[in-house]
Amino acid sequence: MLPRALGRARQGLAPAGRKVFIGNQQPATKFVAPLTQFQTRKFHVLEPRGEDATPLDVKYWTGKPAVAYNKFQIDLSKYDMKKILSAYDEQGNLVPDLNLKQTQDLSQHMDQVFNDVGAVHCTNTGMTTTAEFNAIVKVLMPSHMKYEGGANMRAPIEGNVYDTGAPREADLQYHHEMAYVNTSCKWVAFGAMEVTHNPMKGATYISENNGATDMLMDDPLGQKLIDKGVCYIRKLPDRKFFQDNNRDTSIVYNYWQTSTGSEDMEEAAEIMRSKGLQVEWEDSPIFGRYMVTKYYIDTFEYDPFSKRNTLYASVADDYAWFDSWPGLKDLPHWERPLKLTFGDGEVMTREDKQKWVDCYDKNGIPIIWEKGDIAIICNYRTAHGRPTYDLLPGEKRELGVILGETFERQGGIEGKY
């Protein structure tokens, strides 16, 4: 059962010891926190009853792929993958043999498709292990990143291969990976370790970002997002509080400890600040000692491939992300872990968010998985997501994830919109 304070929150009531203020009202009294080495104060005041939190209508695609499959698929059965994957590095890890002409030919083929389209979908790979997944990705992309500062709990499967970190019951709206910190990644790779019987069930969707950007810029919302930028607000609860009090973990997206890899509050806060985030601490009767972060950034990012500014933010970083997420969907929207506003603090309307979602959906392409398939997508030129799916008895869907080389976000460049 959820704590009593959560029930009060559902009714729009302030939890014990905390007042909720609407609009420009000023508090008559201040919450007095237990004495700690950190100052405790309300870092953000939202309008609990002032928003239309009706779930958004997310479709992912129009029924016709925005880019033809033959433009970005490569059949690896035409290459001798056993020979290509026959080398080992100094640590004993499987790697491609870069001295082989076949490896060089495959690398050039993958590089051409990736540069032209922004995505490579490799089929008939013969891949059955995460080591092979990692090695095939290295044919095109030798540099990977460590997942740190992330919003959700993404567990390592093996080495630098992670799981997707999301329940199958949740709709994952289109997003660009690690858009909410100043160090993002240039690409993301997915490896299909297990797939569903129905090829469309469990498909991953990518959205062609130039088309999505053009559509948004045809609406006044596009210019407003250029002018104001966005602010990402994240709330990360205390794992120790949940463990010590035997709380229901289904209402947790991620703890500050797992997001930062540190149990120390000062060190964890410094890790987040090093990524460009503002950090404050709050006490909550529901979630314990909250780490609350804010990140102000352009909505757009300069894309070196397209040589223009394209969308890099999405409503996946808003509470709408949890509309179908088990446990979290039951929280009132103001208690959910994510919030996206305009950069000046103005709240986005549901109409704004729906327009934004529609732009990505109308440029969507399903990647239909067969076991062993690998997709490498450009984080500038595509967004990715997937709808909820169910599993029949004995059916599995397992995707490994590798995060690519990092870059420092710069936002949009003047004259490149």
ABEGO torsion letter per residue (X at the ends): XBBAAAAAAAAGBBBBGBBBBBEABBBABBBBBBBBABBBBBABBBBAAABBABBBBBAGBAGBBABBAAAABBBAAABBAAAABABBBAAGBBBBBAABAAAAAAAAAAAAAAAAAGBBBBBGAGBABAAAAAAAAAAABABBBBBBGBABBBBBABEABBBAGBBAABBBBBBBBGAABABBBABBBBBBABBBABAABGBBBBBBAAAAAAAAAABAAAAAAAAAEBBBBBBBBBAAAAAAAGBBAAABABBAAAAAGBABAAAAAAAAAAAGBBBBBBBBAAAEBBBBBBBBBBABBBBAAAGBBBBABBAAABAAAAAABBGAAABBAAABABBBBBAAGBBBBAAAAAAAAAAAAAABBBBBBBBGBBBBBBAAABBBBBBBBBBBBGBBBBBBBBBBBBBBBAEBBBGAX
